C-alpha cells in the first residue's frame, strides 16, 4: 500500500535525523521510499526551506511539483481565518484525487511553523508499526494517509511522472 506521511518535529534537526532513520529502515527492508522531502523552518524565517532529494530517477523531477505545493506554496498561505480556507482550497485542487485531502493540508499548515521541521514522504510496502517504533521517543507528530490504488495512480501520474 502506498502511504503519504508527514512527520512533524518540534526542533530544526528532527526531520534530518528522521530522514536518516527512514533511509536505514529502507535498507533494512521495512519500507520502500518512493520519494521524500525535508522541510526546515528557521524560527526567524518567514517561510520554510524545502530540500528534495530524488529517490528514484524513474520519477524524475516531477516529484518536485508535489514538494513545491506541500513545502512551498502551502506555507505561503496565511494561517488565519478565511484566507487560510481560500488558500488551502486552491492547493487542494492541485492534489485532488491523490488522497491528500483539504483536511490534511489544513492540519499540515497549522501544525508546522517557525522553529520546527518535517519529513514528507511517499512510501510503498511500509511496516508502519516497526517504522513507527524507530521514530518513538522523538518529539514528533505523525500525519498519515493510506492511499487507495486509484489515489496512488493519480498521485504517481500527477507528481511521479509514471
N, C-alpha and C positions, 0 to 999 in steps of 0.2 A: 504494500500500500504506500502511496506517495503521501508525504506529510509536509505541510508548510509550518514551520516552527519559528517562534521568536523567543529567545531567552533574554530577559532584561536584567541588567546588573546595576547595583547601586553605586558602583565606582567606575572609574575610567578604564581600568585594566581588566575588568571582569570578562568582557567579551573576547578579548585577545587570549586570555587563559582558557576560556571555554572553547575557542576555536582550536587550540592545541589539543584539548581533551577530545573534541569531535574528530579530529584527524587521527588520533590514536585509536579511538573507538572504531573508525573506519578500517584502519589497519588490522584491528582485532576481529573484523567481520561482523560487528554489531550494527552497522549502518552503511548504506551506500549514499555518499554525498552526491546529489545531482548538481547543486550549486549553493553558494553561500556568500554572505557579505557581513562585514563587521562595521557597526555604526558606533562612533565615539562622539560624545557631545561634551566638549570642554565647558566647565562651569561659567566661564566668561564669554562664551561664544553665542552668537545669535542663532546658529543652526549647527547641526551635527556634521561630522566628517564621515564619508562612506568609503570603505575600502572593499573592493570586489576583486577577488582572485578567481580566475576561471578554473573551475574544477574539471571541465570537460571541453576539449576542443570541438567535440561534436556539436555542442550547443552554441559555441562561438560567443560573439559579443551581444547577442540578443538578450541574454540574462541581464545585461547592464540596464536595459529598459525597466525591468521589474525592480531592480535595486534603486534605480533613479526615482521611480514612483514611490517606493516604500521608504527609501532612505533619504531622499532629497525633497521631492515635491510634498510629501506628506508632512514634513516638518516645516515647510514654508507656510502651512495653514495655521492661522492664529488659533489659540487654544480656547477661546471664549465664544459662547453663545451661537447665534445664527451663522456667523462667519465660519465657525468650525463645521457646522452641519452642511453648509453650501460647499465648502472646500472638500470635505470628505465625500460628499455626494458625487462631485466631479471625478475624484480619484476612484471611487467605487465603480464608476462606469468603465474606467480603464481596466479594472480587474474583474469585470462582470463575467460570470461563468467559470471563473478559475477556482472557486471555493474560498477565496479571500473575501470576506463579507464587509459590508459597511461597518458593522459592529466590531469586527476585527481591527479595521483601520482606526476607528474611534478609540478603541482600547489601546492600541499601539501608540497613537498620537498623544493620548492623555497620560500614559504611564512612563514614556521615555522623555526625559527632559535634561536640562543642563546638569552636568556632573555625573551623568550615567553613561552606560554603554549597552549595546545589544548585539546579539548574534542572530542574524536572519538566515534561515536555511531551508532548502527544499531537499528532502531525503527520500530514499526508497528503502524498503525492506528493513526498517529500523526495529530493533528490540527496544521499544521505548522504556520499558521497566529497567532494563540493565543500563541503557544510556542515561536514564534519569538518575540512577544510583551514582553515576560518575559526576553528576552535577550537584549532588546532595551536599549540604554543608556550605554552600555558597549563598551569598545574599542575592538571590535571583528570583525572578517571577517568570513562569512559563505561560506562553500563549501559543496554542497549537490548533491546527485544523487538519483533520484527516480528509483527504480528497477522494471523491468517487472517481471511477475510471474516466467518466466524461469530463469531470473537472480537471483531472490530471492531463488529459489530452488537450483541453483548452489552454491550460497553463503552459504546457510544453509548446503548443503551436504559437501562442501569443508571445511568450517570452523566451522559450528554449530553442527556437529555430528548428524544431524537429518536424 
